[in-house]
Amino acid sequence: MSEQNTPVIPTIIDGSVDVAPPDRFNSAYSSVAPWDIGHPQPEFVRVFENGEIQGSVLDAGCGTGEHSIYLAARGHNVLGIDFAPAAIEKAKIKARERGSSAEFVVYDALELPKLKRTFDTAIDSGLFHCFSDENRARYVASLAGVIRPGGRLILMCFSEHESGPGPRRVTQAELRTAFAQGWRINYIRASQFESTMHPGGAKAWVVSIEKE
């Protein structure tokens, strides 16, 4: 891969600022981002096949749309949002090529109530760990504004046990603190992200959380 085609990869930082500004994520999609593996994360496929996804779905931080397209093909009404225009453009192209009904828009995950829509389920594959401490709280509140009571969030994030390159690490305690009010955590279990930068996978947590 030539230097000019090498994606700009957001790097680990402390909790005071977000992992990278929008233009940096947008630049990552100028080529193939390490998390853009060309198919849904295997862990999410297992969750889908277990029947944990119900009704209408919000795919927060959808990237190039693999999870949204997968779910739409299985009968779900899906909206994928991402603040990187390059990611959404690629998602729309995939949807057209595959005849998918998944909808994609450039949107800020911290402003979800302004969508004026609600969802039975939200999925998050690698977005939560991108936020600063302040914006982490804003993101959880934003999700609370669009997930219906009794609805579910399925979230996957880097765990503190991963030592390779990538975004902020998240502990189980941090997850429980973030979703302590107005949510019920069904489970937190160890998993792995498939990634082109992490041979054998990157250590992660997968979390099922219900809106009270």
Secondary structure, DSSP 8 states (H G I E B T S, - for coil): --GGGS--------TTS-SS-HHHHHHHTTS--TT--SS--HHHHHHHHTT---SSEEEET-TTSHHHHHHHTTT--EEEEES-HHHHHHHHHHHHHHT---EEEE--GGGGGGG---EEEEEEES-GGGS-HHHHHHHHHHHHTTEEEEEEEEEEEEBTT--SSSS--B-HHHHHHHT-SSEEEEEEEEEEE--TTSTT-EEEEEEEEEE-
